[in-house]
C-alpha cells in the first residue's frame, strides 16, 4: 500500500518538472522532445533491469513498478533532458558540465533525501556507481539529438 508521503512525492516528482515545460518555447519543445522521449523510454528499460537486480529499494511494500519506479521515468527525465539540450546543445562541454551538476545533485543529496523521507535508497549500487548510471545517459541523449539534427538538416537540404 502506498503511504501518503510516497503519494505526495510521486505527484510532485511527476508534475513539477512538467510544469516547467510551459516555459520552453514551442520550437524548443518540438526540437528536443524526440530525444527527451527516447531517453525517458530508455530509462524505463533501465529501471526494469535495476528493479530486478535490486539496484535500489523502496520502503513501501509490496514492490510496485507503477508506484515506485515509473514516476521517476515519466516525471523528470523528459523535461530535464529537454531543458539541458535547450540550454547547451551545440556546446558539448557545457552540456556535460550541466549533466554532471544535475546527476550529482540527484546521486548524492537526492538519494540522501529519498532515504531521509523514507521513499527509496540504493541497495546494490554505491552513490558513485549510481552517478555513472545517470551520467552515461548524457552521451546517449546528446547523440540522439545530434542524429535528429543531422536527419532534419539533410531533409532540408534535399528540398
Phi and psi in radians as a Rosetta constraint file:
Dihedral C 1 N 2 CA 2 C 2 CIRCULARHARMONIC -1.450 0.35
Dihedral N 2 CA 2 C 2 N 3 CIRCULARHARMONIC 2.312 0.35
Dihedral C 2 N 3 CA 3 C 3 CIRCULARHARMONIC -1.375 0.35
Dihedral N 3 CA 3 C 3 N 4 CIRCULARHARMONIC 2.828 0.35
Dihedral C 3 N 4 CA 4 C 4 CIRCULARHARMONIC -1.108 0.35
Dihedral N 4 CA 4 C 4 N 5 CIRCULARHARMONIC -0.722 0.35
Dihedral C 4 N 5 CA 5 C 5 CIRCULARHARMONIC -1.128 0.35
Dihedral N 5 CA 5 C 5 N 6 CIRCULARHARMONIC -0.631 0.35
Dihedral C 5 N 6 CA 6 C 6 CIRCULARHARMONIC -1.218 0.35
Dihedral N 6 CA 6 C 6 N 7 CIRCULARHARMONIC -0.692 0.35
Dihedral C 6 N 7 CA 7 C 7 CIRCULARHARMONIC -1.095 0.35
Dihedral N 7 CA 7 C 7 N 8 CIRCULARHARMONIC -0.810 0.35
Dihedral C 7 N 8 CA 8 C 8 CIRCULARHARMONIC -1.116 0.35
Dihedral N 8 CA 8 C 8 N 9 CIRCULARHARMONIC -0.754 0.35
Dihedral C 8 N 9 CA 9 C 9 CIRCULARHARMONIC -1.036 0.35
Dihedral N 9 CA 9 C 9 N 10 CIRCULARHARMONIC -0.820 0.35
Dihedral C 9 N 10 CA 10 C 10 CIRCULARHARMONIC -1.083 0.35
Dihedral N 10 CA 10 C 10 N 11 CIRCULARHARMONIC -0.708 0.35
Dihedral C 10 N 11 CA 11 C 11 CIRCULARHARMONIC -1.053 0.35
Dihedral N 11 CA 11 C 11 N 12 CIRCULARHARMONIC -0.854 0.35
Dihedral C 11 N 12 CA 12 C 12 CIRCULARHARMONIC -1.130 0.35
Dihedral N 12 CA 12 C 12 N 13 CIRCULARHARMONIC -0.734 0.35
Dihedral C 12 N 13 CA 13 C 13 CIRCULARHARMONIC -1.071 0.35
Dihedral N 13 CA 13 C 13 N 14 CIRCULARHARMONIC -0.603 0.35
Dihedral C 13 N 14 CA 14 C 14 CIRCULARHARMONIC -1.487 0.35
Dihedral N 14 CA 14 C 14 N 15 CIRCULARHARMONIC -0.868 0.35
Dihedral C 14 N 15 CA 15 C 15 CIRCULARHARMONIC -1.457 0.35
Dihedral N 15 CA 15 C 15 N 16 CIRCULARHARMONIC -0.561 0.35
Dihedral C 15 N 16 CA 16 C 16 CIRCULARHARMONIC -1.068 0.35
Dihedral N 16 CA 16 C 16 N 17 CIRCULARHARMONIC -0.885 0.35
Dihedral C 16 N 17 CA 17 C 17 CIRCULARHARMONIC -1.083 0.35
Dihedral N 17 CA 17 C 17 N 18 CIRCULARHARMONIC -0.635 0.35
Dihedral C 17 N 18 CA 18 C 18 CIRCULARHARMONIC -1.252 0.35
Dihedral N 18 CA 18 C 18 N 19 CIRCULARHARMONIC -0.451 0.35
Dihedral C 18 N 19 CA 19 C 19 CIRCULARHARMONIC -1.203 0.35
Dihedral N 19 CA 19 C 19 N 20 CIRCULARHARMONIC -0.444 0.35
Dihedral C 19 N 20 CA 20 C 20 CIRCULARHARMONIC -1.242 0.35
Dihedral N 20 CA 20 C 20 N 21 CIRCULARHARMONIC -0.369 0.35
Dihedral C 20 N 21 CA 21 C 21 CIRCULARHARMONIC -1.088 0.35
Dihedral N 21 CA 21 C 21 N 22 CIRCULARHARMONIC -0.473 0.35
Dihedral C 21 N 22 CA 22 C 22 CIRCULARHARMONIC -1.108 0.35
Dihedral N 22 CA 22 C 22 N 23 CIRCULARHARMONIC -0.323 0.35
Dihedral C 22 N 23 CA 23 C 23 CIRCULARHARMONIC -1.559 0.35
Dihedral N 23 CA 23 C 23 N 24 CIRCULARHARMONIC -0.146 0.35
Dihedral C 23 N 24 CA 24 C 24 CIRCULARHARMONIC -1.378 0.35
Dihedral N 24 CA 24 C 24 N 25 CIRCULARHARMONIC 2.465 0.35
Dihedral C 24 N 25 CA 25 C 25 CIRCULARHARMONIC -1.220 0.35
Dihedral N 25 CA 25 C 25 N 26 CIRCULARHARMONIC 2.663 0.35
Dihedral C 25 N 26 CA 26 C 26 CIRCULARHARMONIC -0.967 0.35
Dihedral N 26 CA 26 C 26 N 27 CIRCULARHARMONIC -0.697 0.35
Dihedral C 26 N 27 CA 27 C 27 CIRCULARHARMONIC -1.039 0.35
Dihedral N 27 CA 27 C 27 N 28 CIRCULARHARMONIC -0.798 0.35
Dihedral C 27 N 28 CA 28 C 28 CIRCULARHARMONIC -1.183 0.35
Dihedral N 28 CA 28 C 28 N 29 CIRCULARHARMONIC -0.651 0.35
Dihedral C 28 N 29 CA 29 C 29 CIRCULARHARMONIC -1.068 0.35
Dihedral N 29 CA 29 C 29 N 30 CIRCULARHARMONIC -0.845 0.35
Dihedral C 29 N 30 CA 30 C 30 CIRCULARHARMONIC -1.110 0.35
Dihedral N 30 CA 30 C 30 N 31 CIRCULARHARMONIC -0.717 0.35
Dihedral C 30 N 31 CA 31 C 31 CIRCULARHARMONIC -1.122 0.35
Dihedral N 31 CA 31 C 31 N 32 CIRCULARHARMONIC -0.730 0.35
Dihedral C 31 N 32 CA 32 C 32 CIRCULARHARMONIC -1.842 0.35
Dihedral N 32 CA 32 C 32 N 33 CIRCULARHARMONIC -0.036 0.35
Dihedral C 32 N 33 CA 33 C 33 CIRCULARHARMONIC -1.212 0.35
Dihedral N 33 CA 33 C 33 N 34 CIRCULARHARMONIC -0.595 0.35
Dihedral C 33 N 34 CA 34 C 34 CIRCULARHARMONIC -1.121 0.35
Dihedral N 34 CA 34 C 34 N 35 CIRCULARHARMONIC -0.815 0.35
Dihedral C 34 N 35 CA 35 C 35 CIRCULARHARMONIC -1.143 0.35
Dihedral N 35 CA 35 C 35 N 36 CIRCULARHARMONIC -0.699 0.35
Dihedral C 35 N 36 CA 36 C 36 CIRCULARHARMONIC -1.090 0.35
Dihedral N 36 CA 36 C 36 N 37 CIRCULARHARMONIC -0.725 0.35
Dihedral C 36 N 37 CA 37 C 37 CIRCULARHARMONIC -1.159 0.35
Dihedral N 37 CA 37 C 37 N 38 CIRCULARHARMONIC -0.698 0.35
Dihedral C 37 N 38 CA 38 C 38 CIRCULARHARMONIC -1.050 0.35
Dihedral N 38 CA 38 C 38 N 39 CIRCULARHARMONIC -0.801 0.35
Dihedral C 38 N 39 CA 39 C 39 CIRCULARHARMONIC -1.207 0.35
Dihedral N 39 CA 39 C 39 N 40 CIRCULARHARMONIC -0.578 0.35
Dihedral C 39 N 40 CA 40 C 40 CIRCULARHARMONIC -1.174 0.35
Dihedral N 40 CA 40 C 40 N 41 CIRCULARHARMONIC -0.709 0.35
Dihedral C 40 N 41 CA 41 C 41 CIRCULARHARMONIC -1.194 0.35
Dihedral N 41 CA 41 C 41 N 42 CIRCULARHARMONIC -0.723 0.35
Dihedral C 41 N 42 CA 42 C 42 CIRCULARHARMONIC -1.032 0.35
Dihedral N 42 CA 42 C 42 N 43 CIRCULARHARMONIC -0.727 0.35
Dihedral C 42 N 43 CA 43 C 43 CIRCULARHARMONIC -1.086 0.35
Dihedral N 43 CA 43 C 43 N 44 CIRCULARHARMONIC -0.640 0.35
Dihedral C 43 N 44 CA 44 C 44 CIRCULARHARMONIC -1.025 0.35
Dihedral N 44 CA 44 C 44 N 45 CIRCULARHARMONIC -0.794 0.35
Dihedral C 44 N 45 CA 45 C 45 CIRCULARHARMONIC -1.089 0.35
Dihedral N 45 CA 45 C 45 N 46 CIRCULARHARMONIC -0.774 0.35
Dihedral C 45 N 46 CA 46 C 46 CIRCULARHARMONIC -1.065 0.35
Dihedral N 46 CA 46 C 46 N 47 CIRCULARHARMONIC -0.673 0.35
Dihedral C 46 N 47 CA 47 C 47 CIRCULARHARMONIC -1.209 0.35
Dihedral N 47 CA 47 C 47 N 48 CIRCULARHARMONIC -0.576 0.35
Dihedral C 47 N 48 CA 48 C 48 CIRCULARHARMONIC -1.095 0.35
Dihedral N 48 CA 48 C 48 N 49 CIRCULARHARMONIC -0.798 0.35
Dihedral C 48 N 49 CA 49 C 49 CIRCULARHARMONIC -1.106 0.35
Dihedral N 49 CA 49 C 49 N 50 CIRCULARHARMONIC -0.803 0.35
Dihedral C 49 N 50 CA 50 C 50 CIRCULARHARMONIC -1.081 0.35
Dihedral N 50 CA 50 C 50 N 51 CIRCULARHARMONIC -0.663 0.35
Dihedral C 50 N 51 CA 51 C 51 CIRCULARHARMONIC -1.198 0.35
Dihedral N 51 CA 51 C 51 N 52 CIRCULARHARMONIC -0.699 0.35
Dihedral C 51 N 52 CA 52 C 52 CIRCULARHARMONIC -1.176 0.35
Dihedral N 52 CA 52 C 52 N 53 CIRCULARHARMONIC -0.575 0.35
Dihedral C 52 N 53 CA 53 C 53 CIRCULARHARMONIC -1.629 0.35
Dihedral N 53 CA 53 C 53 N 54 CIRCULARHARMONIC 0.106 0.35
Dihedral C 53 N 54 CA 54 C 54 CIRCULARHARMONIC 0.981 0.35
Dihedral N 54 CA 54 C 54 N 55 CIRCULARHARMONIC 0.783 0.35
Dihedral C 54 N 55 CA 55 C 55 CIRCULARHARMONIC -1.208 0.35
Dihedral N 55 CA 55 C 55 N 56 CIRCULARHARMONIC -0.477 0.35
Dihedral C 55 N 56 CA 56 C 56 CIRCULARHARMONIC -2.483 0.35
Dihedral N 56 CA 56 C 56 N 57 CIRCULARHARMONIC 2.846 0.35
Dihedral C 56 N 57 CA 57 C 57 CIRCULARHARMONIC -2.320 0.35
Dihedral N 57 CA 57 C 57 N 58 CIRCULARHARMONIC 2.419 0.35
Dihedral C 57 N 58 CA 58 C 58 CIRCULARHARMONIC -1.827 0.35
Dihedral N 58 CA 58 C 58 N 59 CIRCULARHARMONIC 2.497 0.35
Dihedral C 58 N 59 CA 59 C 59 CIRCULARHARMONIC -1.312 0.35
Dihedral N 59 CA 59 C 59 N 60 CIRCULARHARMONIC -0.615 0.35
Dihedral C 59 N 60 CA 60 C 60 CIRCULARHARMONIC -1.273 0.35
Dihedral N 60 CA 60 C 60 N 61 CIRCULARHARMONIC 2.349 0.35
Dihedral C 60 N 61 CA 61 C 61 CIRCULARHARMONIC -2.011 0.35
Dihedral N 61 CA 61 C 61 N 62 CIRCULARHARMONIC 2.694 0.35
Dihedral C 61 N 62 CA 62 C 62 CIRCULARHARMONIC -1.297 0.35
Dihedral N 62 CA 62 C 62 N 63 CIRCULARHARMONIC 2.950 0.35
Dihedral C 62 N 63 CA 63 C 63 CIRCULARHARMONIC -1.029 0.35
Dihedral N 63 CA 63 C 63 N 64 CIRCULARHARMONIC 2.431 0.35
Dihedral C 63 N 64 CA 64 C 64 CIRCULARHARMONIC -2.539 0.35
Dihedral N 64 CA 64 C 64 N 65 CIRCULARHARMONIC 2.065 0.35
Dihedral C 64 N 65 CA 65 C 65 CIRCULARHARMONIC -1.075 0.35
Dihedral N 65 CA 65 C 65 N 66 CIRCULARHARMONIC -0.788 0.35
Dihedral C 65 N 66 CA 66 C 66 CIRCULARHARMONIC -1.137 0.35
Dihedral N 66 CA 66 C 66 N 67 CIRCULARHARMONIC -0.743 0.35
Dihedral C 66 N 67 CA 67 C 67 CIRCULARHARMONIC -1.382 0.35
Dihedral N 67 CA 67 C 67 N 68 CIRCULARHARMONIC -0.626 0.35
Dihedral C 67 N 68 CA 68 C 68 CIRCULARHARMONIC -1.631 0.35
Dihedral N 68 CA 68 C 68 N 69 CIRCULARHARMONIC -1.044 0.35
Dihedral C 68 N 69 CA 69 C 69 CIRCULARHARMONIC -1.740 0.35
Dihedral N 69 CA 69 C 69 N 70 CIRCULARHARMONIC -0.498 0.35
Dihedral C 69 N 70 CA 70 C 70 CIRCULARHARMONIC -1.011 0.35
Dihedral N 70 CA 70 C 70 N 71 CIRCULARHARMONIC -0.733 0.35
Dihedral C 70 N 71 CA 71 C 71 CIRCULARHARMONIC -1.042 0.35
Dihedral N 71 CA 71 C 71 N 72 CIRCULARHARMONIC -0.515 0.35
Dihedral C 71 N 72 CA 72 C 72 CIRCULARHARMONIC -1.191 0.35
Dihedral N 72 CA 72 C 72 N 73 CIRCULARHARMONIC -0.606 0.35
Dihedral C 72 N 73 CA 73 C 73 CIRCULARHARMONIC -1.383 0.35
Dihedral N 73 CA 73 C 73 N 74 CIRCULARHARMONIC -0.779 0.35
Dihedral C 73 N 74 CA 74 C 74 CIRCULARHARMONIC -1.478 0.35
Dihedral N 74 CA 74 C 74 N 75 CIRCULARHARMONIC -0.251 0.35
Dihedral C 74 N 75 CA 75 C 75 CIRCULARHARMONIC -1.494 0.35
Dihedral N 75 CA 75 C 75 N 76 CIRCULARHARMONIC -1.450 0.35
Dihedral C 75 N 76 CA 76 C 76 CIRCULARHARMONIC -1.444 0.35
Dihedral N 76 CA 76 C 76 N 77 CIRCULARHARMONIC -0.451 0.35
Dihedral C 76 N 77 CA 77 C 77 CIRCULARHARMONIC -1.076 0.35
Dihedral N 77 CA 77 C 77 N 78 CIRCULARHARMONIC -0.907 0.35
Dihedral C 77 N 78 CA 78 C 78 CIRCULARHARMONIC -1.195 0.35
Dihedral N 78 CA 78 C 78 N 79 CIRCULARHARMONIC -0.857 0.35
Dihedral C 78 N 79 CA 79 C 79 CIRCULARHARMONIC -1.094 0.35
Dihedral N 79 CA 79 C 79 N 80 CIRCULARHARMONIC -0.749 0.35
Dihedral C 79 N 80 CA 80 C 80 CIRCULARHARMONIC -1.149 0.35
Dihedral N 80 CA 80 C 80 N 81 CIRCULARHARMONIC -0.683 0.35
Dihedral C 80 N 81 CA 81 C 81 CIRCULARHARMONIC -1.067 0.35
Dihedral N 81 CA 81 C 81 N 82 CIRCULARHARMONIC -0.761 0.35
Dihedral C 81 N 82 CA 82 C 82 CIRCULARHARMONIC -1.126 0.35
Dihedral N 82 CA 82 C 82 N 83 CIRCULARHARMONIC -0.699 0.35
Dihedral C 82 N 83 CA 83 C 83 CIRCULARHARMONIC -1.142 0.35
Dihedral N 83 CA 83 C 83 N 84 CIRCULARHARMONIC -0.757 0.35
Dihedral C 83 N 84 CA 84 C 84 CIRCULARHARMONIC -1.089 0.35
Dihedral N 84 CA 84 C 84 N 85 CIRCULARHARMONIC -0.705 0.35
Dihedral C 84 N 85 CA 85 C 85 CIRCULARHARMONIC -1.172 0.35
Dihedral N 85 CA 85 C 85 N 86 CIRCULARHARMONIC -0.737 0.35
Dihedral C 85 N 86 CA 86 C 86 CIRCULARHARMONIC -1.067 0.35
Dihedral N 86 CA 86 C 86 N 87 CIRCULARHARMONIC -0.739 0.35
Dihedral C 86 N 87 CA 87 C 87 CIRCULARHARMONIC -1.317 0.35
Dihedral N 87 CA 87 C 87 N 88 CIRCULARHARMONIC -0.368 0.35
Dihedral C 87 N 88 CA 88 C 88 CIRCULARHARMONIC -2.498 0.35
Dihedral N 88 CA 88 C 88 N 89 CIRCULARHARMONIC 0.011 0.35
Dihedral C 88 N 89 CA 89 C 89 CIRCULARHARMONIC -1.098 0.35
Dihedral N 89 CA 89 C 89 N 90 CIRCULARHARMONIC 2.340 0.35
Dihedral C 89 N 90 CA 90 C 90 CIRCULARHARMONIC 1.804 0.35
Dihedral N 90 CA 90 C 90 N 91 CIRCULARHARMONIC -0.267 0.35
Dihedral C 90 N 91 CA 91 C 91 CIRCULARHARMONIC -2.240 0.35
Dihedral N 91 CA 91 C 91 N 92 CIRCULARHARMONIC 1.599 0.35
Dihedral C 91 N 92 CA 92 C 92 CIRCULARHARMONIC -1.033 0.35
Dihedral N 92 CA 92 C 92 N 93 CIRCULARHARMONIC -0.723 0.35
Dihedral C 92 N 93 CA 93 C 93 CIRCULARHARMONIC -1.078 0.35
Dihedral N 93 CA 93 C 93 N 94 CIRCULARHARMONIC -0.808 0.35
Dihedral C 93 N 94 CA 94 C 94 CIRCULARHARMONIC -1.083 0.35
Dihedral N 94 CA 94 C 94 N 95 CIRCULARHARMONIC -0.725 0.35
Dihedral C 94 N 95 CA 95 C 95 CIRCULARHARMONIC -1.049 0.35
Dihedral N 95 CA 95 C 95 N 96 CIRCULARHARMONIC -0.807 0.35
Dihedral C 95 N 96 CA 96 C 96 CIRCULARHARMONIC -1.162 0.35
Dihedral N 96 CA 96 C 96 N 97 CIRCULARHARMONIC -0.699 0.35
Dihedral C 96 N 97 CA 97 C 97 CIRCULARHARMONIC -1.103 0.35
Dihedral N 97 CA 97 C 97 N 98 CIRCULARHARMONIC -0.784 0.35
Dihedral C 97 N 98 CA 98 C 98 CIRCULARHARMONIC -1.089 0.35
Dihedral N 98 CA 98 C 98 N 99 CIRCULARHARMONIC -0.678 0.35
Dihedral C 98 N 99 CA 99 C 99 CIRCULARHARMONIC -1.187 0.35
Dihedral N 99 CA 99 C 99 N 100 CIRCULARHARMONIC -0.670 0.35
Dihedral C 99 N 100 CA 100 C 100 CIRCULARHARMONIC -1.073 0.35
Dihedral N 100 CA 100 C 100 N 101 CIRCULARHARMONIC -0.751 0.35
Dihedral C 100 N 101 CA 101 C 101 CIRCULARHARMONIC -1.110 0.35
Dihedral N 101 CA 101 C 101 N 102 CIRCULARHARMONIC -0.883 0.35
Dihedral C 101 N 102 CA 102 C 102 CIRCULARHARMONIC -1.096 0.35
Dihedral N 102 CA 102 C 102 N 103 CIRCULARHARMONIC -0.797 0.35
Dihedral C 102 N 103 CA 103 C 103 CIRCULARHARMONIC -1.194 0.35
Dihedral N 103 CA 103 C 103 N 104 CIRCULARHARMONIC -0.622 0.35
Dihedral C 103 N 104 CA 104 C 104 CIRCULARHARMONIC -1.132 0.35
Dihedral N 104 CA 104 C 104 N 105 CIRCULARHARMONIC -0.717 0.35
Dihedral C 104 N 105 CA 105 C 105 CIRCULARHARMONIC -1.071 0.35
Dihedral N 105 CA 105 C 105 N 106 CIRCULARHARMONIC -0.676 0.35
Dihedral C 105 N 106 CA 106 C 106 CIRCULARHARMONIC -1.357 0.35
Dihedral N 106 CA 106 C 106 N 107 CIRCULARHARMONIC -0.705 0.35
Dihedral C 106 N 107 CA 107 C 107 CIRCULARHARMONIC -1.246 0.35
Dihedral N 107 CA 107 C 107 N 108 CIRCULARHARMONIC -0.507 0.35
Dihedral C 107 N 108 CA 108 C 108 CIRCULARHARMONIC -1.867 0.35
Dihedral N 108 CA 108 C 108 N 109 CIRCULARHARMONIC -1.341 0.35
Dihedral C 108 N 109 CA 109 C 109 CIRCULARHARMONIC -1.181 0.35
Dihedral N 109 CA 109 C 109 N 110 CIRCULARHARMONIC -0.521 0.35
Dihedral C 109 N 110 CA 110 C 110 CIRCULARHARMONIC -1.109 0.35
Dihedral N 110 CA 110 C 110 N 111 CIRCULARHARMONIC -0.819 0.35
Dihedral C 110 N 111 CA 111 C 111 CIRCULARHARMONIC -1.133 0.35
Dihedral N 111 CA 111 C 111 N 112 CIRCULARHARMONIC -0.679 0.35
Dihedral C 111 N 112 CA 112 C 112 CIRCULARHARMONIC -1.075 0.35
Dihedral N 112 CA 112 C 112 N 113 CIRCULARHARMONIC -0.724 0.35
Dihedral C 112 N 113 CA 113 C 113 CIRCULARHARMONIC -1.122 0.35
Dihedral N 113 CA 113 C 113 N 114 CIRCULARHARMONIC -0.756 0.35
Dihedral C 113 N 114 CA 114 C 114 CIRCULARHARMONIC -1.042 0.35
Dihedral N 114 CA 114 C 114 N 115 CIRCULARHARMONIC -0.670 0.35
Dihedral C 114 N 115 CA 115 C 115 CIRCULARHARMONIC -1.198 0.35
Dihedral N 115 CA 115 C 115 N 116 CIRCULARHARMONIC -0.765 0.35
Dihedral C 115 N 116 CA 116 C 116 CIRCULARHARMONIC -1.105 0.35
Dihedral N 116 CA 116 C 116 N 117 CIRCULARHARMONIC -0.691 0.35
Dihedral C 116 N 117 CA 117 C 117 CIRCULARHARMONIC -1.572 0.35
Dihedral N 117 CA 117 C 117 N 118 CIRCULARHARMONIC 0.150 0.35
Dihedral C 117 N 118 CA 118 C 118 CIRCULARHARMONIC 1.016 0.35
Dihedral N 118 CA 118 C 118 N 119 CIRCULARHARMONIC 0.875 0.35
Dihedral C 118 N 119 CA 119 C 119 CIRCULARHARMONIC -1.775 0.35
Dihedral N 119 CA 119 C 119 N 120 CIRCULARHARMONIC -0.958 0.35
Dihedral C 119 N 120 CA 120 C 120 CIRCULARHARMONIC -2.748 0.35
Dihedral N 120 CA 120 C 120 N 121 CIRCULARHARMONIC 2.918 0.35
Dihedral C 120 N 121 CA 121 C 121 CIRCULARHARMONIC -2.681 0.35
Dihedral N 121 CA 121 C 121 N 122 CIRCULARHARMONIC 2.771 0.35
Dihedral C 121 N 122 CA 122 C 122 CIRCULARHARMONIC -1.281 0.35
Dihedral N 122 CA 122 C 122 N 123 CIRCULARHARMONIC 2.483 0.35
Dihedral C 122 N 123 CA 123 C 123 CIRCULARHARMONIC -1.943 0.35
Dihedral N 123 CA 123 C 123 N 124 CIRCULARHARMONIC -1.240 0.35
Dihedral C 123 N 124 CA 124 C 124 CIRCULARHARMONIC -1.765 0.35
Dihedral N 124 CA 124 C 124 N 125 CIRCULARHARMONIC 0.167 0.35
Dihedral C 124 N 125 CA 125 C 125 CIRCULARHARMONIC -2.003 0.35
Dihedral N 125 CA 125 C 125 N 126 CIRCULARHARMONIC 2.465 0.35
Dihedral C 125 N 126 CA 126 C 126 CIRCULARHARMONIC -1.419 0.35
Dihedral N 126 CA 126 C 126 N 127 CIRCULARHARMONIC 2.968 0.35
Dihedral C 126 N 127 CA 127 C 127 CIRCULARHARMONIC -1.160 0.35
Dihedral N 127 CA 127 C 127 N 128 CIRCULARHARMONIC -0.611 0.35
Dihedral C 127 N 128 CA 128 C 128 CIRCULARHARMONIC -1.217 0.35
Dihedral N 128 CA 128 C 128 N 129 CIRCULARHARMONIC -0.664 0.35
Dihedral C 128 N 129 CA 129 C 129 CIRCULARHARMONIC -1.116 0.35
Dihedral N 129 CA 129 C 129 N 130 CIRCULARHARMONIC -0.706 0.35
Dihedral C 129 N 130 CA 130 C 130 CIRCULARHARMONIC -1.117 0.35
Dihedral N 130 CA 130 C 130 N 131 CIRCULARHARMONIC -0.683 0.35
Dihedral C 130 N 131 CA 131 C 131 CIRCULARHARMONIC -1.024 0.35
Dihedral N 131 CA 131 C 131 N 132 CIRCULARHARMONIC -0.815 0.35
Dihedral C 131 N 132 CA 132 C 132 CIRCULARHARMONIC -1.198 0.35
Dihedral N 132 CA 132 C 132 N 133 CIRCULARHARMONIC -0.564 0.35
Dihedral C 132 N 133 CA 133 C 133 CIRCULARHARMONIC -1.029 0.35
Dihedral N 133 CA 133 C 133 N 134 CIRCULARHARMONIC -0.729 0.35
Dihedral C 133 N 134 CA 134 C 134 CIRCULARHARMONIC -1.285 0.35
Dihedral N 134 CA 134 C 134 N 135 CIRCULARHARMONIC -0.805 0.35
Dihedral C 134 N 135 CA 135 C 135 CIRCULARHARMONIC -1.211 0.35
Dihedral N 135 CA 135 C 135 N 136 CIRCULARHARMONIC -0.592 0.35
Dihedral C 135 N 136 CA 136 C 136 CIRCULARHARMONIC -1.089 0.35
Dihedral N 136 CA 136 C 136 N 137 CIRCULARHARMONIC -0.427 0.35
Dihedral C 136 N 137 CA 137 C 137 CIRCULARHARMONIC -1.243 0.35
Dihedral N 137 CA 137 C 137 N 138 CIRCULARHARMONIC -0.284 0.35
Dihedral C 137 N 138 CA 138 C 138 CIRCULARHARMONIC -1.095 0.35
Dihedral N 138 CA 138 C 138 N 139 CIRCULARHARMONIC -0.700 0.35
Dihedral C 138 N 139 CA 139 C 139 CIRCULARHARMONIC -1.163 0.35
Dihedral N 139 CA 139 C 139 N 140 CIRCULARHARMONIC -0.683 0.35
Dihedral C 139 N 140 CA 140 C 140 CIRCULARHARMONIC -1.151 0.35
Dihedral N 140 CA 140 C 140 N 141 CIRCULARHARMONIC -0.799 0.35
Dihedral C 140 N 141 CA 141 C 141 CIRCULARHARMONIC -1.035 0.35
Dihedral N 141 CA 141 C 141 N 142 CIRCULARHARMONIC -0.846 0.35
Dihedral C 141 N 142 CA 142 C 142 CIRCULARHARMONIC -1.121 0.35
Dihedral N 142 CA 142 C 142 N 143 CIRCULARHARMONIC -0.711 0.35
Dihedral C 142 N 143 CA 143 C 143 CIRCULARHARMONIC -1.102 0.35
Dihedral N 143 CA 143 C 143 N 144 CIRCULARHARMONIC -0.751 0.35
Dihedral C 143 N 144 CA 144 C 144 CIRCULARHARMONIC -1.098 0.35
Dihedral N 144 CA 144 C 144 N 145 CIRCULARHARMONIC -0.791 0.35
Dihedral C 144 N 145 CA 145 C 145 CIRCULARHARMONIC -1.125 0.35
Dihedral N 145 CA 145 C 145 N 146 CIRCULARHARMONIC -0.659 0.35
Dihedral C 145 N 146 CA 146 C 146 CIRCULARHARMONIC -1.056 0.35
Dihedral N 146 CA 146 C 146 N 147 CIRCULARHARMONIC -0.780 0.35
Dihedral C 146 N 147 CA 147 C 147 CIRCULARHARMONIC -1.119 0.35
Dihedral N 147 CA 147 C 147 N 148 CIRCULARHARMONIC -0.731 0.35
Dihedral C 147 N 148 CA 148 C 148 CIRCULARHARMONIC -1.033 0.35
Dihedral N 148 CA 148 C 148 N 149 CIRCULARHARMONIC -0.785 0.35
Dihedral C 148 N 149 CA 149 C 149 CIRCULARHARMONIC -1.121 0.35
Dihedral N 149 CA 149 C 149 N 150 CIRCULARHARMONIC -0.724 0.35
Dihedral C 149 N 150 CA 150 C 150 CIRCULARHARMONIC -1.127 0.35
Dihedral N 150 CA 150 C 150 N 151 CIRCULARHARMONIC -0.759 0.35
Dihedral C 150 N 151 CA 151 C 151 CIRCULARHARMONIC -1.108 0.35
Dihedral N 151 CA 151 C 151 N 152 CIRCULARHARMONIC -0.772 0.35
Dihedral C 151 N 152 CA 152 C 152 CIRCULARHARMONIC -1.082 0.35
Dihedral N 152 CA 152 C 152 N 153 CIRCULARHARMONIC -0.778 0.35
Dihedral C 152 N 153 CA 153 C 153 CIRCULARHARMONIC -1.164 0.35
Dihedral N 153 CA 153 C 153 N 154 CIRCULARHARMONIC -0.623 0.35
Dihedral C 153 N 154 CA 154 C 154 CIRCULARHARMONIC -1.138 0.35
Dihedral N 154 CA 154 C 154 N 155 CIRCULARHARMONIC -0.737 0.35
Dihedral C 154 N 155 CA 155 C 155 CIRCULARHARMONIC -1.113 0.35
Dihedral N 155 CA 155 C 155 N 156 CIRCULARHARMONIC -0.706 0.35
Dihedral C 155 N 156 CA 156 C 156 CIRCULARHARMONIC -1.109 0.35
Dihedral N 156 CA 156 C 156 N 157 CIRCULARHARMONIC -0.742 0.35
Dihedral C 156 N 157 CA 157 C 157 CIRCULARHARMONIC -1.156 0.35
Dihedral N 157 CA 157 C 157 N 158 CIRCULARHARMONIC -0.561 0.35
Dihedral C 157 N 158 CA 158 C 158 CIRCULARHARMONIC -1.278 0.35
Dihedral N 158 CA 158 C 158 N 159 CIRCULARHARMONIC -0.453 0.35
